[in-house]
Amino acid sequence: MPTHEDLSPASARGSAHPQDPFDLAVAVHVHSTYSDGTATVPEIAKAAADAEADAVIVTDHDSLQAKFDGHEGWHDGVLVLVGMEISPKGGHFLALGIDRPIEHAGRSEREICAAVAAAGGLGFPAHPFSEGSRISRTIGRPHPWRELEDCPTTGIELWSLVTEAAEHCRTPRELVGFIRRPEQALDHPPQRNLREWDRLCQRRRVVAIGGLDAHQSGLRLPGGRVLSPMPNSRFFRMLRTHVLCDGVPNGDVAHDRALVLGALRAGRCFLGRDSLASARGFRFYASGADGPVWMGGERPAGEWTLHVRVPRAADVRLVRDGEPLHRADNSFDLRVTQPGVYRVEARLTADGRERTWIVSNPIYLRPRYGR
């Protein structure tokens, strides 16, 4: 179990900084041998520990058996939580925080969303903008989630790393290159995803998470050895959803599950490419007369100061309603008075190319109607 550290940067002093939350770096959307993955849950936990992830969320296809078999909990310093990927023939849907499987037979996408919400779960359409393989639809068929406008979802999987990287490859050679050196093949989340997310956020809160869709594709040999060109330990380093909990994990599974799911529900999280550099210490919050507001918070527009804290120098961009508003090379504070959905992107240069490092969830400053 990780120990608490004060991650408040010195540059935040004097800026009405709220109580600093506890950062858990979570590998989200992972498949085990309970569905079509090659790793057992204990092996997944070990891979997460090797990758220095704090937690992992296992989401097997149409199964909560890993939960029923007692795998949810702490494994040598890694918190394992179990959800499921509801997998009808079309798009797929990540359901977290549920106690019983959600059936999809005969249900529309909207009805699946409603069933997860009715069960008290958190719902995130998986790879919602999938377009299928550019090489062959036989290799990878499109499986987007088409009902995004009115489904009662918590948010979306903004970046489904393995699925979208594989779909992006135009030739078998590019696909082999991605499998061999995935870190070199990934620069940014697809721009169409960001555009659609920004559009949805104009209407309602939409929590963004980063998912791996990790299966550790390969062959499991007798005796438990796995031959895979895509080991979990590699991908668990590449993209994490950093969850900013409002308390410190104490080892009690129910307590710690509630911390993680509560932060995800609130949108108090961000995507971090920790293989580029550790994103621990990133913070984005607003201060004003109504008090501090973290990512995911929604308030009336007015006199607000946005505080952006990055743990190292980077190309930091403040985006409002999908359009660039401000750019800096390090942490900054900015006074704003206009309504808008404000979020942060940070980029680093690696191997001669600029790459997305951090994508925050928004702070929603809505218009004051009637004025």
Order of alpha helices (4+ residues) and beta strands (2+ residues): beta-alpha-beta-alpha-beta-beta-beta-alpha-beta-beta-alpha-alpha-alpha-alpha-beta-beta-beta-alpha-beta-alpha-beta-beta-beta-beta-beta-beta-beta-beta-beta-beta-beta
